[in-house]
Amino acid sequence: MECNRVPNLSSYSYIRDGSRVEANATGNSPSKYPEYCKTIKVQDSHGGVKELVFPKALDLDRPKRARTTFSPEQLFQLEKEFQRNQYLVGKERTQLAKQLKLSETQVKVWFQNRRTKYKRDRSRDSESADSKSESLAACNILRLLQNQVPRPTCTSYLPPYPYSFSGYSAS
């Protein structure tokens, strides 16, 4: 079911990120929104106003949970376990959580985030290796075409090519 616009809102105001924000209060005024909807009007720095509609279940007024800070000992044990096994489930996760005095959810999320970082790093390393290979290949091709000794900035693993190409002169 969609949340429809409300022409008149009884609201409270507060400032967030340089924008004026108004959210409707639960009052006696009739509303065209279903019970489960909450509206927020946002006025940007240029004066434009937008009305946003959210489910009340989102609980937008609740403060954000504090970020978990792991101790160096916890990180060492988590990393050690990750090197042994990237997917920790069941009893192993329960035991590690108890050992580190963390919740199972914290351990689970740490492993999820660590796998994401590992895949991102592997992808970056692969791209870097590909780039180096392409650079090396380009240097070797240029050297072959020009029949010159490689420049110091270009590392090469191929010996100088002693033969000339048809259509090219070694001058």
Legacy VTK file of the C-alpha trace (Angstrom):
# vtk DataFile Version 3.0
C-alpha trace
ASCII
DATASET POLYDATA
POINTS 171 float
0.000 0.000 0.000
1.336 3.464 -0.893
1.611 6.405 1.454
-0.324 9.390 0.031
0.472 13.087 0.475
-0.876 15.019 3.427
-1.732 18.651 2.627
-1.342 20.022 6.192
1.122 18.586 8.662
1.419 19.435 12.307
5.155 19.256 12.675
8.258 19.846 14.696
11.432 21.272 13.163
15.142 20.743 13.594
18.280 21.434 11.544
20.396 18.670 10.040
23.307 19.124 7.569
22.357 22.721 6.751
18.817 21.725 5.749
15.618 22.448 7.633
13.746 19.226 8.383
10.152 18.933 9.543
8.555 15.686 10.640
4.864 15.185 11.302
3.709 14.614 14.846
0.947 12.238 15.760
-1.973 14.580 16.407
-5.728 14.603 16.123
-5.714 16.120 12.647
-6.999 13.775 9.946
-4.285 12.194 7.802
-4.381 10.665 4.329
-1.387 8.501 5.247
-1.875 4.981 6.515
-1.056 4.371 10.192
2.349 2.909 9.369
3.627 5.991 7.470
5.746 8.881 8.703
6.464 12.019 6.667
9.468 14.278 6.699
9.679 17.598 4.861
13.176 18.663 3.877
14.092 22.199 2.834
17.453 22.478 1.110
19.732 25.522 1.101
18.075 26.776 -2.130
14.621 26.880 -0.542
13.208 23.817 -2.312
10.954 21.625 -0.170
10.534 17.881 -0.574
8.213 15.672 1.396
9.560 12.216 2.136
7.379 9.338 3.305
8.806 6.421 5.297
7.388 3.468 7.187
7.258 4.210 10.928
8.993 0.877 11.510
12.253 2.448 10.327
12.343 4.366 13.630
14.291 7.284 12.178
14.493 9.067 15.535
16.404 6.223 17.204
20.104 7.002 17.625
22.556 5.004 15.556
24.277 2.074 17.249
27.881 2.757 18.257
30.547 1.194 16.052
32.241 -1.850 17.603
35.875 -1.264 18.486
37.953 -4.422 18.601
40.973 -4.704 20.862
44.354 -5.586 19.314
44.139 -9.046 20.908
40.683 -9.640 19.430
41.853 -8.502 15.987
44.894 -10.773 16.206
42.726 -13.801 17.019
40.146 -12.916 14.356
42.861 -12.482 11.700
44.547 -15.722 12.794
41.259 -17.584 12.454
40.556 -15.917 9.095
43.922 -17.139 7.762
42.944 -20.652 8.828
39.347 -20.542 7.609
37.533 -17.680 5.854
34.082 -19.105 6.633
33.450 -19.568 10.331
30.091 -21.147 11.237
28.342 -23.077 13.972
30.300 -24.207 17.008
33.539 -22.612 15.806
31.927 -19.179 15.650
30.240 -19.687 19.033
33.513 -20.735 20.648
35.485 -17.866 19.134
32.825 -15.351 20.197
32.943 -16.637 23.786
36.746 -16.689 23.794
36.916 -13.068 22.567
33.961 -11.897 24.687
32.049 -10.787 21.574
28.592 -11.659 20.319
28.225 -14.223 17.542
26.767 -11.464 15.373
29.872 -9.323 15.854
32.100 -12.243 14.831
29.869 -13.067 11.861
29.857 -9.472 10.603
33.633 -9.140 11.124
34.182 -12.221 8.927
31.788 -10.904 6.281
33.605 -7.568 6.184
37.019 -9.258 6.183
36.052 -11.482 3.212
34.901 -8.379 1.334
38.212 -6.639 2.058
40.150 -9.755 0.999
38.293 -9.953 -2.333
38.757 -6.215 -2.940
42.502 -6.469 -2.213
42.872 -9.499 -4.494
41.045 -7.663 -7.276
43.273 -4.590 -6.820
46.430 -6.747 -6.850
45.234 -8.511 -9.986
44.589 -5.193 -11.734
48.022 -3.940 -10.687
49.714 -7.097 -12.024
47.776 -6.788 -15.291
48.835 -3.149 -15.591
52.495 -4.040 -14.971
52.290 -6.849 -17.529
50.766 -4.494 -20.087
53.467 -1.888 -19.405
56.203 -4.491 -19.743
54.696 -5.802 -22.969
54.398 -2.280 -24.367
58.056 -1.553 -23.510
59.190 -4.756 -25.180
57.153 -4.065 -28.305
58.493 -0.523 -28.553
62.016 -1.805 -28.120
61.468 -4.438 -30.786
59.997 -1.946 -33.208
62.729 0.610 -32.599
65.469 -2.022 -32.275
67.046 -0.076 -29.414
68.536 -0.947 -26.066
65.848 -0.673 -23.376
65.679 2.559 -21.446
66.398 2.407 -17.705
62.734 3.121 -16.879
61.635 0.073 -18.845
62.555 -3.235 -17.243
62.690 -6.057 -19.701
63.034 -9.786 -19.474
63.572 -10.367 -23.210
66.991 -10.222 -24.819
67.433 -7.710 -27.676
65.757 -8.969 -30.845
68.517 -9.364 -33.451
66.303 -9.637 -36.533
64.767 -6.798 -38.505
61.096 -6.606 -39.426
59.995 -6.318 -43.031
58.812 -2.787 -43.629
60.893 -1.370 -40.777
64.431 -0.165 -41.025
66.852 -0.145 -38.133
68.357 3.305 -38.589
LINES 1 172
171 0 1 2 3 4 5 6 7 8 9 10 11 12 13 14 15 16 17 18 19 20 21 22 23 24 25 26 27 28 29 30 31 32 33 34 35 36 37 38 39 40 41 42 43 44 45 46 47 48 49 50 51 52 53 54 55 56 57 58 59 60 61 62 63 64 65 66 67 68 69 70 71 72 73 74 75 76 77 78 79 80 81 82 83 84 85 86 87 88 89 90 91 92 93 94 95 96 97 98 99 100 101 102 103 104 105 106 107 108 109 110 111 112 113 114 115 116 117 118 119 120 121 122 123 124 125 126 127 128 129 130 131 132 133 134 135 136 137 138 139 140 141 142 143 144 145 146 147 148 149 150 151 152 153 154 155 156 157 158 159 160 161 162 163 164 165 166 167 168 169 170
